[in-house]
Amino acid sequence: MNIVSKAENKAVEQTPLMKQYYGIKAKYPDALVLFRMGDFFETFDQDAVIASQVLGIVLTKRANGAAAHIDLAGFPHHSLDLYLPKLVKAGYRVAICEQLEDPKLTKTIVKRGVTEVVTPGVALGDKMLDHKSNNFLASVYMTKDENGIAFIDVSTGEFFLAQGSRDYIDKLLQTFQPAEIIFSKSAQKDFKLKFGSKFYTYAIDDWVYQFDYAQDTLLKHFETQSLKGFGVEGMNPGIIAAGAIIHYLGETEHPNLKHITSLSRLWENKHIWLDKFTIRNLELIHSPHEGGISLFQVLDQTVSPMGSRMLKKWILLPLIEKHAIDERLTIVEFFIKNQEEAKNISALIKQIGDLERLISKVPLGKISPREMAHLRKALNCIAGIKNICLSSDLPYLKKIADQFNPCSLLVERIEKELTDEPPATLQKGEIIKNGVNADLDELRGISTSGKDYLARIQQKETERTGLPVKIGFNNVFGYYLEVTNKYKNQVPADWIRKQTLTNGERFITPELKEYEEKILGADEKILALEIKLFQELVNAVFDYIPPVQFNAQLIGRLDCLISFSQVALRFNYRKPEITDSFSIDLKESRHPVIERHMPAGENFVPNDIYLNNDDSQILIITGPNMAGKSALLRQTALIVLMAQTGSFVPAAFAKIGIVDRIFTRVGASDNISSGESTFMVEMNETASIMNNLSDRSLILLDEIGRGTSTYDGISIAWSLAEYLHDHTAAKPKTLFATHYHELNELADKHQRILNYNIATREVGNKVILLRKLIPGGSKHSFGIHVAKMAGMPPAIIERANEILKTLEKKSIESNLSDQMKKMPVKNYQLNIFESDPRNVKVIEELLHLNIEALSPIEALMKLNELRKTLEA
């Protein structure tokens, strides 16, 4: 899209307007420029072609002086909120070029400039944002030894920093799912090699990623002498990434960042490690399946955007500090027992709306009068929530209440100055109350009582002169006094003649002229003064941005905890007991997602799970397909994760020793685009688990080795189980679901490995799946039964059973390849010939024919002979 060279070649032929356009375009060659021309935003050249395709608007031509016609596409400026999101969601960077002066006040070309560059990661319009999700911009700094990352959401003011291994950076990218990632140009190849090309990325100059520059950028932004107050001192890779992100926002014309008030460190050791495979496999936030439901969708009963966004972060960053988990669980328990308080707080939270994004509009200059009124309403609701929490008997709630700041002085000022129902835009006026500003009141008096004032002047002059005076107005002379020719010589000396008519004369007076100057510009002056006063009110809000942001965080927290209480009541969840032990004890546990979508009249079958590091470290789980092995694995991990998030869990009893890492190897799909097979993906994920074990890890392994040959698969699965059991540094709790019944032998050889299976019941030729976990290994997988349930043709089922009976007679030590070669051949098509003796004769001859010994001529002759036999 870079058309600078084209512009230079045609510089002589361009009109002044197009020279101005190409000059601006040269500064933003990689952005689609929306060029303001009067009441329209126009695009030119290749930008116009793109805009017409993405937006579905007409592509036309415009004469560019002596040059050839150029492509043109545009839309009304008031439709920007409609068209801009479409361009950004299509992956384009958009530079908004506005008119910077009033065309009426200049005799030359209007001055224009880019006021904002909108990118996927720097999108601020309400229509471009999902109120339930953050819109993070990420910055990544990578070297051979050091890696830093920063996340910022300009729409909410959240700013995070972290550093660590590349696997940790990858995990954070999966957790925060940034809409855009920036890095240095020299790191572009390295980034894509490590993290792939699925993210929207943008490379910036290498010099931006220098420590001194990055640190100075942050210090200047926060107006501090050091970064110690943010707890990031010495985190040089993270500081470099964070400084680069602030620089980038300036480059995209976003210098007003007063709502970015703090920088928070992401602590690797304060949250459960969930790698990208686990986040995907457990379907925590999104389900890859059409119509699938995620854990987030089950747990999300929040009533505010802040709560919904915070819930996502809680799910992806579960706690590992017992005290913090217990605090959340205690508050949830309080709300379950005190539904009236929960209901009242929730009703007030619902009225608050998206306070986090609302207050962020203040420094960005995007808050409207109506939104300012909503800020007042939100702060009043916070005062109500504070009182409810203070009146509770729970210390944790009282602590939250004590942190709320209702900003009463700000509320008083807004109530005093802003009208009760202000408009959505400044241009509609009626923003500031009467009594706030004397000049405004006078102008309003002139504007609203103009006719009365003119009538008083007319009456006064009539009484003073004794003449029949009329008052009127025209665009040439303004307001005037008029008398007929009969009285024109009797007017007072202080009247000034302005116009002579056929039937009379028109005059003005100093008083009338003075009033005219006031009334004619009153409406414009009223609007300008209201805008000025509103801006002063907005400026007053600047000092309250940090406390309002903190209020929004507290509201999000309460919203999440009340949501947990509602889910627990609705779905019969129980409070888990969090301990410092190394055991997981679940009684009658259920899958939180699957149980919500059971067929009508069918109940989820609960199961008990017990794991510890002493005598029940690894459970080998066998059983039929579709019996629920994978669901059992997932529900165990989800229950642990929910508990450490602070939620009650779907179980009759849950006692959970703190887990610091959850790993899953559940299912895989071919990564064809990168040349990786199912088995390679499986081995990559498994290797990642084996290299990051801890004593408090929970590992879920499902069908390890199924992507390769039977012997290879069994060997790998066996070796993995032994490695996990015999690991010297850690004894991770493991659920190992498999179809390799040979792994049941492991329980006899290793003390901490136990066999379990999903129970079945055979009734005649049918197999009933009981979905109950019971001790002991299973000898059958009942795969043929599942194939029959799926509707496989009967002939295939019959043949499969025949092969199975043959194989079951052979020992697992025998060579299955040789056995398969000796398997009797059965041609499903032979039965249509068997009734005709001629066909049988031909078949016998074909079976005994030595084809390799025949010459081509002999083969043709034999074929002709056989055909004659069939035709006889």
Phi, psi and omega in degrees: 000000181285115184240026181298314182298323178297319179296319182293322182293332184251016186303322183293326187271349187283149173285162177305322180297314183288329173299318178297317180298310183294329175296319178289319180298325180296332179281338182229062186294335183262011179242152174275117187269122172265110190258114184285123176229097182066240182267010183232152165259125181247151171236151184230160175054227184296328176301320181294321178298315179297313182299319181295323180287315184287320187265347182070034179255164187288134174263123182230193182236155177222136178286128180249072180063227181281351182284171177293163178295144180242156180293145183215137174209136183209175178209159180300143184298330180286353178263012182302318181295340179276317187270328182301313179301326180294320179293317182292318180293338176279358175095017181259144170276134185236123176260119181267112182257112184257162170281124186264003177210162180285122180303333181290339186260007179228145178261352178253191180295140182295136177289133180229156177195157179284122181261345182193138171249119183257126178232169179306326181268352180233063180247128187242342182293143181302327183281349178264353186245145172268118186293345179266357183227148171286158175240084187274140166255130182246150175232128184241132176241124184230135167226182181296324186251337187234143178221130178232154179212146176223146177234137176221138173245102184296333183284341181240342181090005180284138184217116183237155181220145177203165173208157181163199181292166178294330175295322178292320177298318179298317178300316181294323177296321177291326181289311186272342178044063182297147178284339181205143178233132175249152177202173180285153182300325181289344182262002187300311181295317181297319180298311183293329178294321183273318189250000178082187184240023183277348180268156170278122186234161177210129182262136179239172186301143183299326185295339178294329182269053174245139188301311184300316180294316182297315180296316179298322179298317180291317180298320179294319180295312184276352180056049179234166179271337179207176180254011182299324182297342179263358179072025182240008181302132180088352178272068188303314179300319179292321179297320178299315180296319182291318178296322179296327182289323176293319176302314182299321179295324175294320179295332179265023175063044176234068183279343185270088185239038181295343179276352172275085191262347182210164178232116185257139178272135173270118184267119182296329186263014178251358182224153175300135175284116175239108180283174186296330179292319181293316178302319179288311186294325181275355178052054186289315184248322181229151173251130180286350184268141179298125182079003180288156181243137180263167176299320179304317181294329178288318186275345188279094171244024180290159181241003179229151176300324179298319180296317181295316179293321180292323179300320177299317180294321179298318182294321182276344180231065180296151184280157172233007175264118186304316183299316181294322178294313181299324179297315178297314182298323180294319179293319177300315179299321178299315182291330176294320181279340182235072185294331181294315177298317179299318181295317181293317178295316181298322179296322178288320178299321182299327181283340185288325181072207184269075183298325183298313180281334178295313182290335179289342179284344183296303180290337180282354179071027184245005181280135182262164177304320180294322178291328176295321177295324178291327176300317177300314180297318181297317181292326175295321177295322179297321176300321178294319179294321179301316181295320180296315181294323179294328183279353180283167179257017181257118181304322181299319179290322177298324179294319177296317180300320182295337182273344178293142175234101182291353178052055188300323180295321177294317178300316179300318181293317179298316179296325181287321190260327186269139178298159185294325180229074183290161181284170180283337180231153180295326188293346181275351177068195182058048184258316187259139180290158171292148179092355181276320185220126184297318180297320179295317179299318180296316179297320178295322178298317179295316183293318186274334182248026182301314182296320179296319181295318179296321178296323179293321177296317180299315180295318181297316181290327177295315180292324183290320186262339185074014181256151176284096185261135172246153178241139183211186183209140166217165187289343182275311187253350183080217181279146181209162172255138184232136173229157179285169182299334182298330186247005188296336180270003182253005183288154181295162183289336182277000174278139181249122182291134180240329185204138177252130180246173179296320186254359183184190181230151178241138184228163171232161176234159177304321180294318181293322180293320179296318179293322180301317180298326179286312189286326183293325180259009186299311184297317178295319180293322178299312182296315180298320181289322177296318178297319179297315181293323178294320179295325176296323177294318178299317179299327179292335180286337183309318183292344184257003183300309181302312180294326178293320177298319179293322174304316182298321178295319178295321177297316178301320180295312178299320180299317179297315183292321176293323177300315177301320181293321180292318178296318180298317179294317185290322187249011175063051176271158180239155179287125177279152174261120181264129183230171175266009181284182179248025183243156173233119183235108181241129177246129179052050180281151182227159177277119187296333182268310183300320183295339179280349184230035175285148176301153181304133178083359180248133181255149177288134180275115182282159180220154176263142177225131175225124179227141169207176184270357186261308184223002181216055186280319185234125175254117173273116186248116177247172180148171185295160168299149177068007181280339178116019180297311181297320179297322180296317178299310184296318184294327177298313180294318181295322179295317177298314181298315179300316182299317182279355170276338181109011182262152167291165190231156179280080179199153177287331179206138179215119175237113192237119171284139185312129175252134181255345178213138174238122179243142176227142168230082186234108177072156177200153177232149181300132175263072188297322184300330180254009176077018182257131178279174176304315183294320179296318177300316180299315181290323177298314181294319181293320178298321179299323179293310185297335182269000183226035184285153171215168181294336182254019179282149170242123185241134176243118179240123184237113175060045177297133175092001185286347183275003180229191182295161183301312182295316178299315183297314179297318181298315181295314182297316179299313181297320178298313181300316179295321180298316180294324181288320187263005182303131186282330185266341184208152175234073185294137178288131190224135169250121188238099178270135184206158171260354179279094182295342178299336181292346176300337180294338182298326183296332179282342185255343186226129190289334184258012176253127180238148178262134173224158175214160176273119189294146175225166175222126179265123178237103184066234179265007182254152177241124178261125180273113184275343178059024181252131179278124181228155179296152177103156180270159178259145180262349185228151176254345178055035180296324181294324178297319178295321177299322178294319178297330182281353177096023178296143180305140183304325181298322180290318179298317181297316181293322179297318178297323179296315179294318181300317180298323179293315182293324183294343178279345184263151178282151179296339179284343183287162182278109183294330180297316179295319180299319180295326179293327181277354181298132181300137181278137177226121180261117184297342184268349185297330187296342181278348180258338196297342183278348183252118180303327180296320180294320180297319179298315180297318180297316180298318179296320179296320182291330182262004183279129176271090187296323185293338182273352183273139171281166178304319181294317180296322179296318178294319179295319180294320179297320179293322178297316180294321179296319179297323178300317180292328183278344184295000000 
